[in-house]
Amino acid sequence: MAEIPTVGRGTERDGADPLLEAGTRVEVRRRFDGSWTRGFEIAGTDEEGLYLLRRLSDGTVLPVPFDPEDVRRDRRRRQGFWWQ
């Protein structure tokens, strides 16, 4: 997969949470009904600080950037051993 450039990686926005880094699995708020859906990761950010997202099922970077308010870290617990 091609590397997507990231602007301002690792910086903070006006006292908000730090930017999510490329490769972080995220949930996206659906514009239709406002619910959250999984299956995406951060591909980078554009020059305006909006997130570029990659769909995990096929590796496609979505053509429309997303506002940080519509993206959150994937809250699903990873399956693993009890000691991890």
Secondary structure, DSSP 8 states (H G I E B T S, - for coil): ------SSTT-BSTTS-B---TT-EEEEE-TTT--EEEEEEEEEE-TTS-EEEEETTT--B-SS-B-GGGEEE--------TT-
